[in-house]
Every structure is written in structure tokens, then in C-alpha cells.
Amino acid sequence: MAANTLTNFADTSDSTLQLQVYVNSITLSSFISQLVILVTFIPDLAVFPSNLRILSLVTIVFSMLSPLVVFISNNYSCNPGIQAGCSLFLLGAIGKWCTYTLRIWLLSYRRNIVLVLLLLFSMLISAGTFQWYCVSTTAVRLLPRLCGPETPSELPDILGSSFNGLQNLIFIVLHVYYLWDYFREIFHPSGFGDLPAKQHGSTLVAPRTGRFTATLALCASSILVMIVDGLQYSIRRVFSSDPFQYFIIVWGSQIVSDIIYCGYMRRFATELHREAQFLAFPSNTMGARATPQPPPATAAVTSSGVQYVELDGAHTSPRPVPLEIPGPVPPAKR
């Protein structure tokens, strides 16, 4: 029996056994690869904010479980394994979408609640159409160790793939828009692009281009993940008739996407940490959309510390001068 199996496997003209071995190997390798990614990523989670920690775990764990469930369904029972694997795949995608939404919310300086609500609505539609495809798809056993999806109608597959690809495109456009908006503000001569010239002052600290570089790298990583995920929905339909090519595209792109996503989350957490440190400055001189800057030299010296003048003319409570701010603080005008 073993000799016959090996002979059959070595025979390139008979691809049935090869196909079963290759597809199941790809599926199991995808699970193992994502498990390794998760294990190596765990030390980073300890220093993540709670929201990023939850989003990272949701995305990676559900993406990892999806190929495992499909592998089990191939070797044991086709249904409902194929539907469960599809739904787990969707939950991993939703985790990424929530991460992008959080990023856009922070890039808009927590102001654009209407945009966030619209994004949540579009995510609901995209997830609903893809879940429709998942529940309407049944698996048929093509070979003793291989199941294939069968959808009675092409409509759920077309809508699910189209809306999910469009969802990633929306996030790409928004990231590029806010990155350009951020670029214009941080490289404005005063750092306060929305303020009249008379309010800028000539003593403001130069913009911190290091933060822009970090933001640029962060957005580039997220956009790359979106491109990989978006192309996956489109390309997999072209090769849906070939199980080997189909699963190569689905699971291979998932591994690439997870690797980039982990790097993206590391940068995201690092930037949030630096932002928290930077905002420790008593910088009440920021505009509504301006990049946080250390306080300019428009302060009045008091017996208990420095009283900073806000842009609207109000005064903050006195506080000591931070050691990080170079140079003397000029006295208040009498």
C-alpha cells in the first residue's frame, strides 16, 4: 500500500493524490506559520495598550484558526467546517478593519466621529455580505481528503469579494488623505496650519519630523496590508476553479498579511507610547489639528512656576518648567 502510494505520488500524470497532499500541506503550513507569528509576537503584547492588544489577538488568532478548521474539514467532515473556517477568516478581517478605524480616529485627532460612524456602517455591510457568502456556501468532497466550496449562486461570492475589496480601498484612501493632511500641518512653518499668521508667533519650536517619519512608516505598513488583503479577494475568484492555486492565494497572502500586520502593530504601539510621552509636556498651545509641540516662549513667570498662555487668551494653572524645554523663559509683559 505504501509503495503504491509513493509510486502514485511520484507519478506526475496522476495529480489526485498530489493535489490532496499539496492543498492540505499548504493549509496546515498556514496555521503553523501564523502560530509562530503569534508566539513571536506575544512579548510585544505585554507593552501594548489594551485596545491594540485586543485587536492584535482577535486578528491573528481568528486568522490562524481559519486554516486549521479548513484542514480538519478536509480530512474529516466537509460541513460545517468550511462555513466555520470562512467565518473565522472574516473575524480576522474585521479585527484589521477595527485597527484601521482606530488609526483614522487618532489621525483625525478624535474629532471626526461622523466619519467613524460611516466606516462602522460600511464595515457592517462588508461583513454582512461576506458572511452571506459563508453561510450560503456548502462543501462537497472532491477527493477523500479534499473538500471544495460550492455556492448555489454567484451573487454572494461576487458581493462578498467586491465589498471587502472596496472596504480595503476606502481605508487606503482615508489613510493617504490624513497622511497628506498631517504632512501639511507638521511641515507648516509654524506647525499651526489652521491659525492666522498673527497667532503663529516666531518662537515656536520647529516641527518634529521624526514623528512624521514614524507616521509615514506606520501608514505605509497599513496600506501594504490593505493592498494584499484587497488583491486577495479579487485574485482568488480568478483561480477559484483550481484548489491548489486557490488555497495558495488565500493562505499564502494571509501569512504575508499577518507578518506585515504585526510590524504595523509594533509601530502603532511605539507611536502611541511616544505620543503619551510627548503629551506629557504642558503644551496647551496646540491648535485643534496641530502637532503637539513643547510650549513656546509666551509665558509669564510666577512665584509657583510658569503660567502658560493658551491660544484663546486663557491661562493655565501654574506649573514648574519642564527640564526638557531648552532656553530661558522670558518674563511676562507688564
N, C-alpha and C positions, 0 to 999 in steps of 0.2 A: 504493500500500500504506500509506504513511504517512498519507495523507488519510483512508483508510478507518479506520485505527486511531484517529486523533484523533476522527473522527465517532462511532465506536463508543464511545470513552471518554466523550465528551460526552453520549451518549445515556443518560439515567438509567434508561430502561426495560430496558436490557441491562447487567446487573451483572457478567457473567462476566469481562470484561477489567478492570473497575474492581476487582473482588474480588482478582484476581491482583496488580494494581499496589498496592492498599492493603495487603494482607497482607504482601507482600514488602517494601514500604516500612517498615511497622511493625517487621518482623523485623530488617531492616538498620539501621534507626534505633536499635533497642535495642542492637545491637552497637556502633555508633558512640558512642552516649551512654555506655555503660559503659566504652568505651575512653578517652573523655575523662575520665570519673571516675577511672580508673586513672592516667592521665597526671598529672592534678592532685593525685592522692593520693601519688605517688611521693616527693616531698620529705618528707612526713611519715614515710615508712617508714624513712628514714635514722636517725631518733632513736627508733624503736620498739624495744622488747625483741625478741629473736629469736623468741620464741613468738608474739607478736602480729604480727610481720612475716610469718611463715609463714602464719598463719591468714588474715590480710588478703589476701595474694596468692592463696591457694587459693580463697577465697570469690569474690573479684572476677574472677580470671582464668577460672575454670571457668564462672561465671555469664555472663561476656562471650562465651566461646566457644560456649555453647549456642545462642544465636540465630544466630550465624554458620554453624554446622553445619546448622541447620534451613533457613536461607536457601539454602545450597548445595544441600541435598537437594531443595528446591522447584524449583530451576532445572536440576538435573542428574539425580540418581538419588534416588528416594524412600528406598530401603533400601540400606545400613543407616543412612542419615543420621538418620532420625527416632529410632532407638534410641540412637545416639551422642549426639544432642542432649539426649535425655531423661536419659541417664546423667550427662552433664556438668552438667545442671541440678541433679541430685541431689548431685553432689560439691560444688557451691556451697552447697547447703543444709547439708550435713554440716560444711562449714567454719564456718558460723554456729553450728550446734549445739555444736561444739567450743569456740567462743568463749564461748558462754553457760555451758557446763560449767566452763570455766576461771574465769569470773567468779563462779559459785556456789562453787567451791572456795576462792577468795580471800575471799568474803564469809563463809564458814564458818571462816575463819582456818586453813585447811588441816587441818581436823580430821575432817570428815565423809567419810571415804574410802568408807564403805558407800553413802552417797547418790551419790557419783560413780560407783561401780561400777553401781548401779542405773540411773543416767542413761545410761551407756555401753551397758548391756543394752537399754534402751528405744530408744536411737538405732540399735542394730543391727537391732532388729525393724522400726522405721520405715523404715530404709534398705532392708532386705531386701524389704519389701512393695512399696515404690515401684520398686525395681529389677525386681521380678517384673512389675510393670505395664510397665516399659520394654522388657523382653525379649519379653514376650508381645504387644506392640503392633507391628503391621505398618503400613506406609504404603501407601496407594493413591493413584494420581494422579487427582485430581478434575478438574483443568484442566491445560493444557500447562505452566503454571508454578506449580502449586499441588498439594501433597500433603496428604492428610488421614490422621490416625491411625485405625486400625481394630483394635479389640480383640475377639477371638472371644468372650470372656466379660466381663461387667461386674464380676466379683468382683475381679480385680487392681486395676482402677481405683478401685473403692469402698474396698478395703482400703488401697491406697496413699495416697489422698487423706485418708481418715479417720485413719490412724496418723500421717501427717505433720502434719495439723492438730492432733491430740491432743498430739503431741510439742511443738509450739509452746505449747500451752496449759499443759503441765506446766512448761515453763521460765518462763512468765508467773507461775504460782502460786508457784514457788520464789523468783523474784526479789522478788515482793511480800512473801513471808514473811520473807526475810532482810533486806529493806529495813526492815520493821517491827521486826524484832529489833535491827537496827543502830540504828534510831531510838530505841528504848527504852534502849539502852545509852549512846549518845552524849549523850543529854539527861538521864541519871540525875544527880542532884545531885553524886555523886562520880565518875561515869564508870566505876564498877565495880559493875555491877548484880548480879553473882553473888556478891559478897563480903558477909560480915556487916558490920553497921554499925560495930562496934568497929575493923574493919580499914580503914575508909574514910579516916579522918583528916580534919581540917578544913582542911588547907593544900594540897589537891590543886588543880591548875590547872583552870579551867573548861573544859568540853568545847569542842572546836574545831568550831563549827557550819559553818565553811567547807568542811570535809571532808564533812560531811553534805550540804551543798548540791551539791557535786560528785558525790557518790554518788547523790543523788536525780536529778540531770540524767542521769547515766550510765544508771541503771536505767530512767528514762523513755524514753530513746532505744532501749534494747534491747527494752523491752516494745512500743514502737511498731513496731519491725521485726518482732517476733513476730506482732503483730496483722495487719500487712499480709501476711506470708507465710501465716499461718493462714487468713485470709479468701480468699487466692488459691486454695488447694486446694479450698475449698468452692464459691466462686462460679464457678470455671472449669467445673465439672461442669454447672451450670445452663445455661451458654451454649456447651456443647461442640458443639452442632449447627450453630452459626454460626461459620465460620472467622474472620471479621473480628472479631467480639466476643471469640471465644476468645483470639486472639493479642493483642488489645488488653489483655485482662485479664492474660494471662501475662507479656508483655514489659513492659507499662506498669507493672505492680506490681513487676516486677523492677528497673526503673530507680529507682522511688521507694524501694524497699527498699535498694538499693545506696547511694543518697545518704544515707539515714538511717544505714546501717551504717557508712559512712566517718566520719560525725560521731561515731558511737558509739565507734569505734576510736580516734579522736583523743582523746576524753575518757578512754577506758580507759588509753591510754598516758600521758596527763598525770597521771592519778591514781596510776599505778604510779610515775612519776617523783617525784611529791610524797611518796608513801609512803616511797620509798627515802631521800629527804632527811629526812623526819620521823623515820624509824627510826635515823638517824644519831645522834640523841640517845641517851645511855646510859640508856635508860628501862627498867630491869629491874623497875620497879614495876608493870608491866602485869599485869592478870588474864588468865585463859585466853581470855576473849572480849572484853576491854575494849579501848577505843580507845587507841592509843598516845598517851601523854602525856609531857611533859618530867618529869624526876624531881621528886618532891615534896621538901619540906624535911625529910626524915627521913634525914639523912646525917651521917657522922662525919668531921671534918676530920683528915687525916693529913699527915705531912710530905711525902708524894709526891703528894698530891692528895686527892680525895674518895672515900670508900668508901661506896657506896650499899647500903642495907639492903633486901633483897628481901622480898616478902610472906611467904615461908616461913621467914624468920629467917636465911637465909644471907646472906653478904656477897660483894659483887663485888670484883674486883681494883681497887686504887686507880687513879684516872684524873683528869686535870685537869678543872676545872669548865668546861663549855661556855659560850662567850660569850653564846649565845642565851638562857640562863636568867637571868631578871632576879632582882634581890634577893640579899641575902647568904645564905649557907648557915649555919644555926645550928650551934653546936658540939655534939658528942656528949654524951650524958648520962654523968656519971661515977658 
